[in-house]
Amino acid sequence: MQQHLPSGTIPPRPSRPSRSGTFTGRSRTLTGLVTAAAATGGLLLTGLAPGAQAADNPYERGPAPTNTSIEASRGSYAVSQTSVSSLVVSGFGGGTIYYPTSTADGTFGAVVISPGFTAYESSIAWLGPRLASQGFVVFTIDTNTTLDQPDSRGRQLLAALDYLTQRSSVRTRVDATRLGVMGHSMGGGGSLEAAKSRPSLKAAIPLTGWNTDKSWPELRTPTLVVGADGDTVAPVATHSEPFYESLPGSLDKAYLELRGASHFTPNTSDTTIAKYSISWLKRFIDNDSRYEQFLCPLPRPSLTIAEYRGNCPHTA
């Protein structure tokens, strides 16, 4: 079972200015109906099958997003799931794959998610159906042991991605060129390790991440660092903030600090985490600029956001 540490009273932190950005998303035209004159009757025919999209970006999945749609507990896709036993894999501890049930839209980008120190897959399971219903294949995993450190968890995230794309029962649903990693606590530290080892990854999201390595100038993967203002296990001043500040200035990156949150906030369903994770994964795994509006201009402090920093507009 996951170890829950008592949280202390965190004094208010002064607001820090954040850089503003300008939304420069491309306009795009979605053609929903193809009409043609019938040979004999002059009738109009509708030419696209359900789910087909004639978009500028072939990786777009799902309808145009709104605040309501990305804050909802479920997206537009029905979701199926399959369990993966630790006995049939190597390099990680098995887990659960969540994926859109329909095949009408072709393949999907994928993300693997690791739990934290002393924790099991169940601690991050809520992210599986929530992300998959927005149009991703999601693999929430167990680690080899609950005591594995971030460098080991990083290797396990990559082993799980390789299994997902090469051997899993849903491998034909996954676009192996569009992959990302996430993780909580030491799993978050592991997501940084995975991105360092495999620069081809399209997105990384450490959630209240923990790692003894505080500097990541070598990362080339767009990274959203999520911290919590009340974290006493991996305080933002010694973990999430140094992680973010050390990322290359030229990298698409962001720092989201949750307000009124603890180290363990990512272990239960959280709308703010989901909203910005979905937007980040869509923007960089799917190259879907329709989601740029939720990331640029930079979100302002609110009841759930203590601070948000980042570069706008995004370059990838």
LINVEN-V55639 format. One record per backbone hydrogen bond with DSSP energy under -0.5 kcal/mol. CO is the residue of the C=O (numbers start at 1). NH is the residue of the N-H. Records with the same first field share a line. If there is no record, write none. Layout:
BEGIN
CO=NH ; NH
END
This chain:
BEGIN
2=4
3=5
8=10
9=11
28=30
29=31
30=32
31=54
33=35
34=47
36=45
38=42
43=38
45=47
49=52
53=55
54=31
56=58
57=60
66=70
67=71
68=72
78=101
80=99
82=97
83=85
84=95
85=88
86=89
94=142
95=84
96=98 ; 140
97=82
98=138
99=80
103=106
108=175
109=137
110=180
111=139
112=182
113=141
114=184
116=119
120=123
121=124
122=125
124=127
125=128 ; 129
126=130
127=131
128=132
129=133
131=134
132=135 ; 136
133=77
136=138
137=111
138=98 ; 140
139=113 ; 141
140=96
141=115
142=93
145=148
146=118
149=153
150=154
151=155
152=156
153=157
154=158
155=159
156=160
157=161
158=162
159=163
160=164
161=165
162=166
163=167 ; 168
168=171
170=173
171=174
173=108
174=176
175=178
178=110
179=202 ; 203
180=112
181=205
182=114
183=207
184=187
185=189 ; 210
186=190
187=191
188=192
189=193
190=194
191=195
192=196
193=197
194=198
198=201
203=181
204=224
205=183 ; 207
206=208 ; 226
207=185
212=214
216=219
222=204
223=225 ; 254
224=206 ; 226
225=227 ; 256
226=208
227=258
228=231
230=232
235=238 ; 239
236=241 ; 242
239=243
240=244
241=245
242=246
243=247
244=247
248=251
251=253
252=223
253=311
254=225
255=257 ; 309
256=227 ; 258
257=306 ; 307
258=229 ; 261
261=230
262=265
264=267
265=268
270=274
271=275
272=276
273=277
274=278
275=279
276=280
277=281
278=282
279=283
280=284
281=285 ; 286
282=286 ; 288
287=289
288=291
289=292
291=294
292=295 ; 296
304=259 ; 306
305=302
307=257
309=255
END
